[in-house]
Amino acid sequence: MGNEVKNLNDLAGQLLRDGEVDVVVGYEKVSRELASRPVVIDQADDAAKLIFDRTCENNLANYLHKLKGKRVGIVVKGCDERSVVGLIQENQVSRDELVIIGAPCDGVIDRKLVHLALERKNFKDARVVDGELVVTTCDGEQRIALEEVVFPTCLQCANRNPRFADYLIAKPASQPDVASISPAVAQTEAMSVDERWEVFAREMDKCILCFACRNVCPACYCTTCFTECTKPKWMSKTDDPADAAFFHQTRLGHLSGRCTGCGACERACPTGVNLKLYNDKLRKDVEEIFEFVAGENPDDDPPMSCFKEEDNDEMFK
Amino acid sequence: MTTEYKIIEPGGMAGFISDLAKRRKVFAPVVAGSVTKFDWVQDGQAVALDSAIPRSGAKQALLPRTEVLFYFKLGKGTEQVAGPKPPEPQIIFGLHPTDIAAVRVLDAVFSAEPSPDGPYIDRRAATAIIGMGRGPEESPDTCFCEMLGISLMDPGEADMFITRLANGQFMLEVFDSERREKIADLMDCVESLPDASAEDIAELEALRDAAAKRVTDVLDPAELAEKLDGMFESDFWQQIGQRCVGCGACAYLCPTCHCFDISEETRGQLGARVRNWDTCQFSQFTKHASGHNPRDNQNPRARQRIMHKFNYGYKNFGITFCTGCGRCIEACPAHGDVREVLKAIEERK
């Protein structure tokens, strides 16, 4: 248990065969190059499907909501595990209904960055060799340094290793000393109000209110989202930029003290809205005001769901 | 009038587009950060023609994300005070055959009797389409339009069509009869261009032939629809539903998806009835006023998407409601792949 390293497929098969879990949530290969996708298996024979590599970007904690009432074996990266901790804090899932299968991770690859690096040429035979992504294009073999194609979120990751895993599926990854708040936050804070508004307005212009960000977020699980209420109708869903702005500002408000900075929202956005900037700012503010970091310990009380006399009251002065 | 064949020099394309923009609004592919997308342009220099399938397509120009149906005033009984502004003449520039075929789907749906859609029809009538062809090496690996019977050089409904020739020049075809009348206001941009030579035209025809020949292993739409008929109650849909997060990324980027929701927006006594894009993938899409929701989990919603595109659409209109552009594959946050779904369906007995 704990830091014991096991083979993912053997472990998943064993957990299902022994009846320790009803399902295992993991990742499986897809036919497309350099991609994988979430999968839920309930048969030990399907355990052979599971993989873990640098394409496994989805935060699988999101799928716990659909699996309520089942005992779940869940593959989590360090970032995903923080979301699981958050759900335990909020009584959405119970620790003893889970088998946490920890996947140490050095960062997942952003296909958009690969396309940019290759000037949008098609590629195949993608593999990671000695810190480089090697692919074959119509121009032959090309090598790209991994730092150029790994998700920016991952380059700042302070959570490469799960901390509460029942089993690990690989040896722990080395953890460089990094701040998990993007330097872009400080840069934006230094801008004038007008400049900050311009940055925000430019991002909101890109938003088409598809709600991919909300739907991949493990912390967003309201059965009727505020965007779906008609009585009262809190928000419109037109192309007026005020609608997109209202959605994101409100969602951020709802994520206060709950967003773990996993980056799933930013990766999910089909139009490239820079959500991470605002989530990072939110996490920075929460840490400064409440001395709280989301997803640390299952026993923590998230600041928005409890009152402590020593809570910071600067904003009332 | 027969088709006219003109030549645009490689360095002359930006100027040609800017000229067009002086006569009508132009919606063309531009680079926006890490993606290309369609956007309104005035300066031809901004246009990027090297991406066959820009991230968001041209659907927005025919079916805007938000469209005012009419304005009204509240009072003793509500009165309709004004219709929407009539659509301005516009050009969709650089639309590839995969996306031109999608316009055919929208045209079919919105002109269907007994209730053709006025706003769409008016906007469509005000739209000139200048298409663009390509060779197979320029297709993103997620584009599977040839599998659905679409040739990369098929101009379809386009009013004009651009093809890059081997020497870097662009061939501009200006099609005949009714189409040319619709674009009479653009003809002076074209008239000054040099005529193509007989060799150029032969090269174009060879490219078109080669493209048509590649459309061989085509999915049989009738067979697919029939298979789907037998799958309504199948637990097949669980495979998709289990990982689909129910967002609108696929539907909103899809050039054929066209569902909308109607709402009313008011400010004091004035208001507008608008329609906004909507999608069958959202959890509340089929929720009844009674509170009952016949599609209350992602499995029937995933089924609906596939059924509408490959079964109902085909049976009701004779065309598949998917043109294989692959945007849904690129955009899906759960990495769903409609090609894999189609293959799995094909393989079922």
Interface residues (C-beta under 8 A of the other chain):
Chain A: V30 S31 R32 E33 A35 S36 R37 P38 V39 V40 N58 N62 Y63 K66 K112 L113 H115 L116 R120 N122 K124 C138 K206 I208 L209 C210 F211 A212 R214 N215 V216 T224 E228 K233 S236 K237 T238 D239 D240 A264 R267 A268 P270 T271 G272
Chain B: A32 G33 S34 V35 K37 D50 S51 R55 S56 P64 R65 T66 E137 S139 P140 D141 T142 Q242 R243 V245 G246 C247 G248 A249 Y252 L253 D261 S263 E265 V274 N276 W277 F282 S283 Q284 Q298 I329 E330 A331 P333 A334 H335 G336 D337 R339 E340
